[in-house]
Amino acid sequence: MALQYKPVVFMPLDSADKVRDAIGKAGGGQIGKYSFCSFSSIGVGRFIPGEGANPTIGEIGNLEQVQEERIEVLCDERLVDDIYCRYEEGASL
């Protein structure tokens, strides 16, 4: 059996379904005969974009609070980079 990882990403609520779908299409969330398996929880993400950042949400130097969805999936080691690429693409949706 291949080594399994559990990538976890945090996504604004309005992008979560698109990102979850893209992760599933990349092969994330495959457990036995099941596909597109994931676990999500909703919470508040907080961050301050620093100098040189290019924030999609918020402004440099200001505390931002955003309703976010935490998405967890299992995947084979070979898929980890692709899963995070799907997340990066989704972050700009």
C-alpha positions as CSV (number, residue, x, y, z in Angstrom):
1,M,0.0,0.0,0.0
2,A,1.3,3.5,-0.9
3,L,2.2,6.0,1.8
4,Q,-0.9,8.1,2.6
5,Y,-0.9,11.8,3.5
6,K,-3.7,14.1,4.8
7,P,-3.4,17.5,3.1
8,V,-5.4,20.2,4.9
9,V,-6.3,23.5,3.3
10,F,-8.3,26.5,4.4
11,M,-10.6,28.1,1.9
12,P,-13.2,31.0,1.8
13,L,-16.6,29.5,1.9
14,D,-17.5,30.7,-1.6
15,S,-14.6,28.7,-3.2
16,A,-14.8,25.5,-1.1
17,D,-17.0,23.4,-3.4
18,K,-14.9,24.2,-6.4
19,V,-11.7,23.4,-4.6
20,R,-13.1,20.1,-3.1
21,D,-14.2,19.1,-6.6
22,A,-10.8,19.9,-8.1
23,I,-9.0,17.9,-5.4
24,G,-11.3,14.9,-6.0
25,K,-10.7,15.1,-9.7
26,A,-6.9,15.1,-9.0
27,G,-7.3,11.8,-7.1
28,G,-7.5,13.2,-3.5
29,G,-10.0,11.5,-1.2
30,Q,-9.7,8.0,-2.6
31,I,-10.5,5.5,0.1
32,G,-10.9,1.9,-1.1
33,K,-13.9,1.8,-3.5
34,Y,-14.9,5.4,-2.5
35,S,-13.8,8.6,-4.2
36,F,-14.1,12.3,-3.4
37,C,-14.0,11.6,0.3
38,S,-13.3,14.6,2.5
39,F,-14.0,16.1,5.8
40,S,-14.8,19.8,6.3
41,S,-15.4,22.2,9.2
42,I,-16.2,25.9,9.2
43,G,-14.5,28.5,11.3
44,V,-12.9,31.9,11.3
45,G,-9.4,32.4,9.8
46,R,-7.4,35.4,11.0
47,F,-4.2,36.8,9.4
48,I,-2.3,40.0,8.8
49,P,-0.7,40.3,5.3
50,G,2.9,41.4,5.6
51,E,5.0,43.7,3.4
52,G,5.5,42.2,0.0
53,A,2.4,40.0,0.3
54,N,-0.2,40.0,-2.5
55,P,-3.4,39.3,-0.5
56,T,-6.5,38.1,-2.3
57,I,-8.5,39.2,0.8
58,G,-7.5,42.0,3.1
59,E,-4.9,44.7,3.1
60,I,-1.2,44.7,4.1
61,G,-0.8,45.5,7.7
62,N,-4.4,45.0,8.7
63,L,-5.9,42.1,10.6
64,E,-8.4,40.3,8.5
65,Q,-11.1,37.8,9.7
66,V,-12.7,35.5,7.1
67,Q,-15.3,32.7,7.4
68,E,-13.4,29.7,6.0
69,E,-13.9,26.0,5.4
70,R,-11.1,23.6,6.5
71,I,-11.0,20.7,3.9
72,E,-9.1,17.5,4.7
73,V,-8.6,14.6,2.4
74,L,-6.4,11.5,2.2
75,C,-4.1,11.0,-0.8
76,D,-1.2,9.0,-2.0
77,E,2.2,10.6,-1.6
78,R,2.5,11.1,-5.4
79,L,-0.6,13.4,-5.3
80,V,0.4,15.8,-2.5
81,D,1.9,18.5,-4.8
82,D,-1.1,18.3,-7.2
83,I,-3.6,18.6,-4.3
84,Y,-1.8,21.8,-3.1
85,C,-1.7,23.2,-6.7
86,R,-5.5,22.7,-6.9
87,Y,-5.8,24.6,-3.6
88,E,-3.6,27.4,-4.9
89,E,-5.7,27.7,-8.1
90,G,-8.9,27.7,-6.0
91,A,-7.6,30.4,-3.7
92,S,-7.9,32.9,-6.6
93,L,-11.3,31.8,-7.8
